[in-house]
Amino acid sequence: MGGVGKTALAQRLYNDARVKSYFETRAWVCVSDVFDVFDITKTILRPITGLSCEGEDLNGLQVKLKDSLSGKKFLVVLDDVWNENYGKWTDFLKPFEAGAKGSKIIVTTRNLPVVSIRGASPYHLEQLSLDNCTSLLAFHALGATNFEIHPDLERIGKELAKKCKGLPLAAKMLGGVLCNERNPDKWKAILNNRIWDLPKGKKDEVLPVLKLSYVHLPSYLKRCFAYCAVFPKDYEIEREELVLIWIAEGFLDGQKANEDILRLGQDHFDELVSRSFLQQSRVNAAKFSMHDLLNDLAKSIAGRTCYRSGDSQLAGNEDDASLEKARYASFMTTWHVTSKCLGAYHGMKVLRSLILVRVGYSGGSFSISSKVLHDVLTNLKYLRVFSLCHCYITEVPHCVGDLKHLRYLNFSYTDIKWLPESISTLCKLQALILRGCRKLSMLPSGITKLVGLQFLDIRDTESLKEMPLGIGNLKNLTILSKFVVGIEKGSQLKELKKLPHLQGELLISELQKVEEVRDAVDANLSGKQGLSNLALHWGEDFGNLRDDKREAQVLHFLQPHTNLENLTISYYGGAKLPSWLDSPSYSKIVSLYLRDCPNVTSLPLLGQLPSLKELSLKGLHAVRMIGSEFYGGKRPFSTLTTLKFEEMLAWKDWGRYAGDPKEEFPFSCLQHLVVRSCPSLVGTLPCQLDLLIKLEIHSCPHLNNLTGMVRLPSLRELYLEDCNKEILTCLVSLTSLTVLRVENLADLVCFNHEFMSGWVKLKELQITSCDKLTHLWQDENETRNLICLQKLAIQSCAQFTSFVAGEKEIELPSNLESMELRNCMSLEKLPSKMQALKNLVIEKCPKLKGFIIAPDDPTSINPMPQLVALKTLQISDCEGVKSLEEIPIESLKYLTINNCMKLRSLPQCLRTFSHLTFLKIRDCPALEIEDFPPLPITLSCFWLRNCPKVPL
């Protein structure tokens, strides 16, 4: 049943802190009607690997996904699934078999056969009880979970709750209708509305309560909501994009004269969200979508004025008269748009909106030929809105200039290099969106004739190096996301003086080209009250042509309005930062980034900015000391949650705060601290960081314990790289630590007992390139605290010989499930007891002779490592391994052997490996087998390559 809360419950689980910490990797896919194995796989792979994987076929994607999930605990949510095709499910699930035990795939569906087709155990989500439904209704209507403060509404509220039939969506929507309404008569009117009694058709998916919610929408919101029918189900859109389309369609015309129309549209959008007509994306917080049932409602309201189709449902059943009524249309495509695809759209002679949408879960782009695009545009003379994003086009047809009614034009994330001059004839154009057009090198000179243009979005257009002359003629611009300073008249900084209405985000680049300081005064940034995000960028080349004194004056006069929330200053050549930067009047600044300003010698008083949450200082090479001038008065940096110092080459001293430590201390809310590439920094960190969760220290060889202990009771993640081992002695109270990664820690031989004593919650330990590391622990008793350790990786530690000092045997922690040993040139043997281990990777360990202690070894007491739980075993580049005959691992599912030059034999008991599904043997020239041992019947993939002595 729709609206019962399946997605909401899955989202609650997916975002729960305990769930996040339990699974090593997670992915969410909104599937809907089309179950495309390729697209779903690609979508899952992107958040796991961080790669787009463009150009890969399905097999390549599945191999990458399998490798990425191998031995890991993963959580994948497939939301709103309808597919009953067994073959598609089988193809899709292949890579997930490599995951660790405890991995989960959650499927939400209204279609019960989806559950039975894979033999999963369904969890039937029941409707809410009347009491819970009443409580939810009260919460959304009155802000409380009961009617204690409003007893006169309780009886009516319970009657209304019955109408919701236990559906949370219905209760939320009805609560939105009654939000802040205290008059019992209004509640009674809703209860007695005739909509509850209207007959419902068999195929009518729209609930009466949703229709009622629409009826009670303010009139100014109805058209805004109904327009959303043009978007396919589960389509996600940013707030600003939809608001600009509403403006172009005239939905906000005539409302509240003289009011900021963009702010008005944003208010409308926010109101639809507050009433639950729109909902925030589960994956991208900047995007929003509609519940499927609300999409059905919007479609039923829009009727024949709205038309949408796609690759899989080409128009053919619609009569010409029906198409002629269409005002708003979209076409959903997965790859290539042909003339046949858009044939029906040619007949929509009064169409106002045409939006080509790339559907599919993995994003990416689609293609359309210049001719097909030209043909469709020449037939749609009354278009107000045209959007063609994420498309492989390199040029825009000149005929776009014939669309005289066009108000909104969007070519974001395309490959266009320029726009035709015919754009300058679009006298009604209000919004031109070119975001992410990375090849765009110039704007048409005639664009300055478009005096009605209000929104010019050119974010992420790094090839755009100049503005058209006379950009200041566009006096109605509200959004200008980027301004490139030029030398010629008409492209100079003072052009901004003519643009008084700018708001939102503004990047000013090439500021080194400002020749007259007066231009910075004339730009009048302090008068632009609507600017919330400001980035000031000079050129990256600090050659002889730079004038640091002039740059300091320019920055001084580029003082923004105090409404500013986010500020970035990059490649500034002056020696001082402006005095206005530490003014307490900037009470709204939440983030400040100072990057690559190599001549700045001191920092302003930043500690008293009352709303500052994120501070990033990078490439300030001339700063030697950070002291009292940084902190200011009482309780400095009281709201700061993220602090980063990077590439501060001369920074030597981080002075302590001079206030009374018993009453106040700095960074009281700090959660994430990064100190990277500060080679001169000595001393230690602030001594009291009670809420710090994540600490990263890289390339700070002199940062040690000269000034005392640093208590970190909340720290969960610690990353140390290219530092001195002495830093470990000053970090104490690590009782919350779950992840520890150490790389190139000079002189680290083993971990001391004091540092390890708090590792009771440690789940992951990774050690890389510690050249002097010989063992992890002094004795076997030190592993007793590691009751939560699940993953251990030791890489490129040339002198690492054993896990514990001496010849003692050791039992690995009882919960350790995954271990990787790579490039450990001195490692000769493994621990004898590894009962819980599920995944083992051994690579480039030439002295490791095998998985048994040599028979002539007189110390051999327990000759066989206990690997009873092992699922995945990978052995690569281990020259000393000669035999694997004695591996008694019946639980093994994946076995990979690569480049073991001396390996002569395999386990004779392969046939008894009753769970083995994957076997790969490659580049083992000494492997000699006359009769290959029988393979288990469970094997689905067998790969044998470059083993010349093994008969095929």
N, C-alpha and C positions, 0 to 999 in steps of 0.2 A: 504494500500500500504506500502511495506517495504521501510525503509530509509527516510520516510517523517518527522521523528522527534518525534514520539509518546513517546518513552522511554526518549529521551532527555528532552522533556517538562515536563514529569512526574518527572524526576529527579530534574529538576530546581525547581519545586514546593515543592518537598519532602525536599530539603535541604535549602529552603528559611528560613531566620531567623524568619520572621513573622509567617510562618507556624509552625515552631518548637515551638515557644512560645504559639501558639494558641491551639495546641493539647497536651494532657498530655502524650500520648504514640504513638509511630509510629512503623511500620514494613513494610518491602519491601520483596516481593517474586517474583523471576523470574520463571514463571510457564511453559511456552513453551507447547509442544505437549501433555504431560501427565498431566491430572488434577487429582492428587491423594489427596483426602480430608485429609487423615491422615497426609501425609508429609507436605502439605501446612499449616495445623493447627499447627503442631509441629514447623515449621519454624517461624510462627507468634508469637508463645508463647515464644520462646527462648529469643528474645530481650526484651520482655515485663517483663518476670519474672527473667531472668538471669539463668534459670535452663535448663538442657538438657532434662529432662522428659523422660529418657530412661525407657523402660519397660511398659509405659502407653499404654492402648488401646485408640481407638478413643473417646469413651465416657469419659474416664478419662481426656483426653486432652481437650475436649470441655467444661467439667465442670470447669477445671482450667482456661481456656481462658475466659469463661463467668464471673467467679468470678473476674478475673484480669481486665476485661473491665467494670465491673458493675459501672455505674455512671460516667464513665470517657469519655472524648472526645478523640477519637482515629482517626488515619489516617493509612489506610492500602493500599498499592499499589500492585496490581496483574499485573505483567508485561508480555506481550506477551501471552495472553490467547486465546485458541482455543475451549475450551469445550462448547458444545451445549446441554449437558445432563441436563435436568431440575432437575432430582432427585439429582444429585451430587451437583448442586448449592444449592438446598434446604438444604441438609445435611450440607454443608459447612457453610452456613450463620446463622445457629441457634444461636451460641454463641454471635453474634454481636448485637443481639437485646437488650442486656443488657447495651449497651453503652449510653452515654449521648447524648442529642440533639446536633446536629452540627458535630457529627462524620461522617467520610467520608470513602468510599472505592472507589479507583480509579482503573479502569481496562483499560489497553491498549491492543488493539486487531486489527488485520487485518480482522477479521471475524465478519461482522455486525450482524448476528443472535445471537452472544454472548450477544450483547446489548439488543436486543428485548426480549430475553428469561426471563430476570428479570424486564423488563419494565423500564429500566433506560433511562435517557436522554443522547443520544450520543452527543459528541462534535467531529464533523468531522474536522480533521486537514487537511487543504488545502495545496497544494503545494505552495512553495514560489513564489512571483511575480518575474518577470525577474530582476527588480532592486535589490530586496533583494538577489536573487540568485547570481547576479553579485557582489554585495557587499561581500557576504560570500566567493565567489571564490577569490576575491581580497585579502581578509583578510588572507586566508590560503596560498596564493601564494606570496603575497608581504608584508604582515604584516600591511596593511592599508585597510580601508573599501571602498576605491575608487581608481581611476587611475590618480589623480591629479599630482602625481610626475612622473608617467609613461604614459603620454597621448598616446604614440605610441602603447601601448598595449590595449587601451580601446576598440577599435572596435573588435579586435580579442577576447578579454575577454567576451564581450557581446555575441558573436557568440558561444563561448564555454559554456557560462551560459545557452543558449538555449538548448544545448545538455543535460544539467543536468535535464531538464524537471521538474524543481521546487523542486527537492529532495535535502535536506540539506546534506545527506550522500554523494551524488554524487558530490556536489559542494566542500565538504571537501576533498574527495579523489582526485578530479581533481586539486584542489589547492595544495595538497601534491605533485602531479606529477610535478607541475610548481614551487615548493617552491624555492624562491630566484633566479629564472631564469628570466633574464632581456632581453634576445635576442628575438626580435620579430619573427625571423625565426623559433626558437624552438617552440614558441607558435603556429605558422602557421602549423608546422609539426604535432602537436597534433590535431589541428582542422581538418586537411586533412587526418588523419589516416583512413585506410580502415575499421577498426573495427566498426566505426559508421554505416557502410553500410551493415555489415554482417546480413544475415537473422536470425531471432530469433524464435526458436521453441516454441510451445504452452506451454510446461512445463519448458522452460528455465527461471529460476528465477534470473539469473545473468545479471545485467545491463551492457550495453556496456562500460559505464564509469569505472566500476569496473575492467573489463577485460583490459581496456586501462591502468588503474593505475598499474595493475600487470605487463603488458608488459614493462612499464617504470620503474619498480623497478630495482635497481642495481642487477646484477647477483648473488652477494653474499647473497642477501636477498630472492631470489625467492624460493630456497629450504627450507629456514627457515620458510617462510610463508606457503608454500604448506604442510609442515609437520603437521601444525596445524589442517589439515583436520581429523587427527586421533582422535581429541577430539569432544565429542558431542556438540550440540548447547547449548549455555549458560554456558558451563563449564568454571570454573574460575581456573586460575593457577598462581602461583607466578613466578616472573621474573627469580629467580635463578634456579628454578626447570626446566623450559623450556630451559634455556641457557645450563645447564648441559646435557640435552638430545641432544641438537644440537651438543655439543662437542662430545658426545659419538657416534653420528651418522656420525661424520667426516665432518659435514657441514662447519666447520671452519678450516679444515686442509689446509695447504699450503698458507694461507693468512698472509701476513705481518710477515715474519720470525722474530723470537725473540720477538714478541709482547706478552704481557700477554693475554692468550687465553680467560680467564674468562672476563677480561675487554672488549675484542673484542666482545664476545658474548653479553655482557650487552649493548654495543654500538649498535649492530645489533637490539637488542630488543627495545631499546629506539627509534631507527630510525623508526621501524615499528609502534610504538606508535605515533610518531610525524606525520607519514603519515596516521594515522587513521586506519591502518590495525588491530591494537589491541587497546583496550580501557580499561581504568581503571574501576574496579568494582564500582558499586553504593553503595555497602554495606561495603566491605572490601578494603581499599585503597592499601593493599599490594598485591592484586590479580588483574588479567586482564582477559579479554575475547574478543571474536570476535562478531561483529554484525552477525545476522543470514545470511544476504545476502553475507557477506564475508566468512562465513563458507561454504556456497554453492559454492562460487568461489574457495576456497581452495580444496573442494571435486572434483570439475570439473577438476581442474588442476592435482590433484594427480591421478585421475582415478582409475584403478584397482590396483594400487600399494598400495592403502590405503583401509582398510576394517574395518568397525565397525558394531557391532550388540549389542543386549541387550536382557534382559529377555523377552520382549514383541515382539521380532522379531528374533526368533531363526533361524539360517542359515538353509536353505533348498532349496532355489531357486538358489543358486550359483552353477555353475558347477565347477568340480575339476580343470579344466584348468584355470578358473578365480581365484580361491583361490591360486593356485600355484604361481601366479604373485604378490601376496600381499607381501609387504615389511614392512608395518607399520599397526598395528591392535590394536583395543581396544575393550573391552567388558564392557558394562554398566549393572550394576546390582543394584537391590534395596535391596536384602536381602541375598539369598543363591545361590552360584554358583555350579551347578551340572555337572556331566560328559557330559550329553546331551547338556548343554549350550555351552560347549567348544569343542564339537565334530568337528565342521568345522575347528577349529584352528589347529587340529592335522595334517591336510593336507597341511599346509602352510610351506613347507619344507625350504624355503629361507627367512622366516620371520626374520626381524631385530629388530622390536620393538613390545612388547606386554604390554599393559597397561590395568589393570583391574581397572575400575572406579566405585566408589559408586555414583550413581545418586539419585536424589530426593532432595527436597529443605531443608530437615531438617538435612542433614549430617548424622552422625551416622556411624556405621560399618556394614560390611556384613561378611558372613562366606564362607569358602571353606574347604573341607576335605583335609587331607594330601595326600590321594590317588589321588584325582582329580588333585591336584597341581603337584604331581609327574608325573602323566601320561601326562599332557600337556607339561611339561618342557622336558621330555625325547624325545619328538618328534620335538623339536625346537632347533636344534644344532647350528644354526647360529645367535641366538639372540645376539644383542648388548645392547638392552635396555629391562629391565624387571622391572615393577613397580606394587607393590601390597600393597597399603596403606589403612588405615582405615579398617583393616580386622581382624576378630577374629581367628588368628592363633597363636599357642604357640611355634611352632617349624618350622624350615626351612628344607625342604628335602635335604639329602646329595647330590642328583643328581644335585643340582645347581652348584656344582663344576665341572660338565661335560660340562658346557656352556663356552667353551674355548674362544669364541669371545666376551664374555660379558664385557661391558665397564661401564654400569650404572645399579646399583642394588638398589632398593628403597623398604624398608619395614617399612616406617614411620607409626606411630600410630597403631602398631600391638601389640599383647601380647607376643611376643617372649621373651624368657629369655636368650638365647644364640644363636650363629650362629655355624653351623658345621665347623669343621676344614677343610673340603673340600673347603671352601672359599679361602683358601691360595693357591689353584692351579689356580685361575683366574688371570693369569699373565698379562692380558690386562685390568684388572679392573681399571677404572679411578675415579669413583664416587660410594661411598657407603653411602646411606642415611638411617639413623636410628632414625630420629627425632621423639620425642614423644613416644619412646618405653620405657615406664616407668617401665617395669618389667625386662628390659635387665640388667643383673648383671655382665656380662663379655664379652670381645671381644676375638675371637680365638687367641691363641698365634701365630699362623702362619701368622696372618695378616701382620706382619712386613716383610714378604717376598714379599709383593705386592709393589715392588719399583716403579711401575707406578701409584700408587694411588695418586690422586691429591686432592680429595674432600672427607673428612670424616665428616659427619654431625651427631653429637651425642648430639644435644640440647635436653633439657627436658628429660634426662635419669637419674633420681635421684637415681635409684638402682645401677647404674654403679659406683663402688667405687675404681676401679683401672684400670691402663692402662696396656696393654701387654708389657712385657719387650722388650726393644729395639725399642720403637716407633720412636726414632730418625732415624732409618734406612729408614723411609719413607721420603727421602730427597726432593721428589717432591711435598709434601703436600702443597697445596695452602690454603685450608680450613680445619682447625681443630677447631671445635667449642668449644671443651672442653678438658682440660688436668687435670687429677687427679694426684697430686703429690704423689709419693710413697717413701719408704725408700730403697728398693732394688736397686742395680745398674741396670740401664736400664729403671727405672721408675722415676728417680729423676728429679728435676726441670731443671737441666742442659741439659736434652735431647732436650729441645727447641732450644738449640744452633745449633743443626743439621738441624733445620727447618727454613731456612732463608726466604722462600717465603710466609710465612703465611700472610693472609690478611683477611679483613672482621671482623668477630666476634670471640673472644677467651675468654673463662672462665677458669681460673686457680683456682682449689679448693684444699683443704687440705694443704694449705701453711704452717700450723704449723708443718708439717712433714719435712720441710727443715732443715737439720742439719748443713749444711755448707753455710755461707753467700755467699761464692764464687759462689755457684750454681746460685744465683740470677744474679750475674754479667755475668756468662756464658750464661744464658738464652737469653741475648742480646735483650731485648724487644725494646730498643731504635733503634736498627737496622732494625726492622720490619716495614718498612714504610707503608705497606698496611693495617695495623691494624686500624680499625675505631672504633670498640667497644671492650672494655676491662673490664673484671670483675675479681677482685682479692678477693678470699674468703678464710678465715681461718676457722678452725673448730668452731662449736657452743659451745663446752665445754671449759670453761675457768678454767680448773683445775690447779693443782700444776705443771703439766708437761710443762706448757706454759712458754716461755722465752720472756718477752716483749721487752727486749733490742735487742735480735736477730731479732724479728719480725720487729722492727723499721728499722734495718739495711737492712733486706730483702726487705721491701717496698721501702726503699731509692734506692736500686739498681735495682728495677723493673721499673725504669723510662721508660715510653713508648716513642715512636716517637711523634714529635709535630703534626703529621697529625691526632692524635686521636680526635674523635668526641664525644664519650660517655664513661664515666668511672664510675665504681661501686667498692667500697671498703667495704667489709662486714666482721664482726667478727674479726677485727684486734685488737691485744692485746697491741700494743704500746701506749705510752703516747703522742707522737707527730706525726703529719702528715708530710709527706716529704716536703722538701723545694721546690722541683720541681713543686708541685701542684699549687702554686700561681704564676708560671712563666708566664708572658704575652706572651711568645713564643707559649703557647698552645692556639693559636688564633682560632682554629676550634672547641674547645669543646663546645657542645650545651647542654649536660646534665651531671650532676654530682650527684651521690648518695653515701652518707656516712652512713652506717647502722650498728648499733649494734657494735660500737667501744667504749666500756665502760670506757676505761682508757684515752682516748684523753681529754686533759685539755683545749686546745685552738684551734681555727680555723685559717687556713692560710688566707692570703689576697686573697679572691676570687672575690672581687667586680670589679677587673679590667680585668677579663676574657672577651674579647670583643664580643664573640658570645654566651655566656652562656644564655640559655633560661629556663632551668629547674634545680632547686637545691633542693635536698631532704636530710635533716639531721634527722636521727632517731637513738635513743638509744645511744646518746653521753652523758652518765650519769655524766661525770666528768666536763663538760663544765659549768662554772659558769657565765661567762660574754661574751657577744658579743659586741665588740666595734670598735674602729678605725681600728684595725688590720684586721677586717673583710671587711671594705669598701675600704681601700686604698686611691687612689687619687681622681681626679675629676670625676663626673658623675658615681658613682659606680652602678653596676648592671643595666646598661643602656639598656640591651636587655632582661633582665630576665622577663619571663611571668608567671612562676609558682614557688612558694617558699613554702616549707613544713618543719616545725619543729615538730617532734614527739618524745615523750618519752625522753625528756631532763630533767631528774629528779632534777639536781642541778642548772639548769639555772635560774638565778635570775634577771639579768639585761640585757636589750636590749638597749644598748647605742645609742644615737642619732648620726647621721652623723654630723661631725664638720664643714662641708663646709658652704658657704654662701647660705642660703635657698632662697634668692631672685634670685640667678643666677642658682643654680643647686640643685637637690634633688635626693636621691637614689630611686631605684625601679620605675623609671619613666614610664616603660611599664608593670608593674606587673598587672596581670589579676586574678590570683588565689593564695590566701594565706591560709595556714593551720597552725594552732598552736594547737597541740593536746598533752594532758598528759604532761604538763609542770607545775607541781604543785607549784614550787617555784617562778615562774615568776611574778614580780610585775611591776607596771608602766602601760604603754599603748603601742600602736602600732605606727609605723611611722606616722607622722601627715598628710602627703600628699600622698595619693594614688589615684590619679585622674582617673586612668584607671582600677582600681580594679573592677572585675565583680562578683567574688565569694569569700566569706570569711567564714572560718570554724574555730571556737574556741571551743575546747573540754577540759574539766578537767583542767582548769586554774583558780582556785578559787581566786587568788590574783591579777589577771589582771583587772585593773580598770582605773579610770580617774585621777590618781595622777599627770600626766604631761600634761594634756590638751586634746583638741578635736582632733578627727580623722575625716577628711572630706572625704566622699565616694560618690561623685556625680554620679558615674557610676555603683555602686553596684546593682546587680540584685538578688543575692542569699546570704542569711545570715543564718548560722547555729550556734547556741549557745547551748552548753551542759555542765552541771556540772560547771557552773561559778557563779560569784556573780552578783546580779542584777545591781550593780553599773556600770558594763561595758556598760549598755544601755545609761548612761548619757554622755559618751564620743564619741558615734557614731552619727554623725550628717550629714545633707544633704543627706538623704537617698531617694532622689526624684526619683530614678530609680528602687527601690526595687520591685521585683515581687514575691519572695519566702522568707518567714521567718519561720524558725523552731527553737523552743526553747524547751530545755529539762533540767529538774532539775536545774532551775535557783533559787539559794537560796534567800529566803526572797522576792520573787516577789509576790506582792499582786494584782497589776494591772499595766497596761502600763500607763506611764505618757504621758501627752499631748505633751511635747516637742519631745519625741521619735516617737510618732505617726504622727506628723504633716506632715512628708514627704511621707506618705504611699499612695500617689495618684495613684500609678501604682501597688500596691500590689494585687496579684492574689491568693496567697495561704498562709494561716496562720495555723501553727500546733504548739500546746503547749502540752508538755508531762511531767508528773511527777514533776510538780511545786506544792509542798505540801502546800504552803501558799497562792496560788492563790485563791481569793474569787470571783473575777469578772474580766471582760476584760477592761471595760471602766468606767470612773468616772461618765459620764452622756451621755445621748442619742445623744448629739450634736457631740460627738467625732467620730461617725460612718459616718459622712457626707463626710469625705475625702476618704472613702473606696469605691469609685465608681467602682473599677475594681475587688474587691474581689469576687472570684468564689468558693473557697474551704476553709472550716474551719474545723479543727479537734482539739478536746480537749480530752486528754487521761490521766487517772491516776492522776487527780488533786483532792485530797480527800476533800478539803474545798471549791471547786468551787460550788457556790450556784446560781449565776445568771450572766447574761451577762453584766448587768449594776448595779452600786452601788445602794443600797436602794431598794424601792419597785416600782421603775419606770418601766413602760412598754417601750419596745424598738422595733423598726422596723429594721429588719436585712437589711444589704446593698442590694440594688435593684438588683445587678447582682449575688448574692450568689446562687450557684446552688447545692452545695454539702456540707453537714455537718455531721460530725461524733462525737458522744459523747460517750466515752468509760470509764468505771470505774471511774465515777464521783459520789462518794458516797453521796455527800451532795446536789446534784442538785435536785430541787423540781419541777421546771416548765420550760417550753420552752417559748421563745419569742412569743408574740401573733400574730405577723405579719411576715410571711415567704412566701410572695407571689411568689418569683422567685425560691424557693427551688425545686429542681428536685430529689435529692437523700438524704435520711435521714437514718442514722444508729445510733441506741441507744443501748448501751450494758453495763450491770452492773451498772445501775443507780437506786439503790433500793428505793430511796425516791421519784422518779418520779411516780406520781399516774396515769397518763394517758395523754390524749391529750385535756382534758378540765379542766378548773378550777372548783374546787368543788362547787356545787350549794349553799352550806351554806357559801361560802366565800363572805363577804360583799363588798370586793373590786372588785368583778367580774363585769367588765364593758364589756369586749369583751371575752365571754366565749369560743370562738373557735379559735384556731390558723388557720390562713388562709393559706392553703396548696393546692391552686388550681392548681399548676403546678407539683405537686409531681409525679414522675414516679416509684421510688424505695423506699420502706420502710422496714427497718429491725429492729426488736425489739428483744433483747436477754437478758436473765438474769435480768429482771426488776421485782423485787418482789412486788413493790407497784402497778403495773399496774393491775387493776381489770377488766376494761371494755374497749372495743374498739368499742362500739356500735355507737358512734357518729362521726365516721370519714367520712366526706363527701368528699371523694377524688375520683372523677370519673376518673381522669386522670391516676390513679395508674396502673402500668404494672406488678410490682414485689412486692409481699408482703411475708415477712418471719417473723415468730414468733417462738422464741425458748426459752424454759425453763423459762416461765413466770408463776411462781408457783401459783399465786392468780388470774390469768386471768379467768373470768367466762363467758364472752360473746364476740361475734364477731359482726362486723357491720351487721345489718339486711338488709342493702341496698347493700349487696355484688353483687346482680344481676345487679345493675345499674352501676357497675364498668366496663364500656364497653370496656376498653382497657386492662383489667387484663389478663395476659398470664401465670403467675407463682404464685402459692400459696403454701406455705410450713408452716405447723403448727406442732411443735414437743415439747414433754416434757412439756405439760401444763395439769397437773393432775386435776386442779380445773375446767377446761373448761367443762361446762355441757350444752349440746344442745339436746333438744328432737327432734326437726325437724331442720335439717341442712338447713340453708338458701339456696335458689337456687343459683347456681353458674353461672357466666356469660358464654355465649357461646364462648367467645374468649379464654377461659382458655385452655392451651395446656399441662400444667404440674400441678398436684395437689398431694401434699405429706402430709399425716396425720399419725403421729407416736407418740406412748406413750401418748395418750390422752384417758384414760380408760372410761371416762364418755360420750364420743361422739360415738354414734352408727355408725358402718361402713355400 
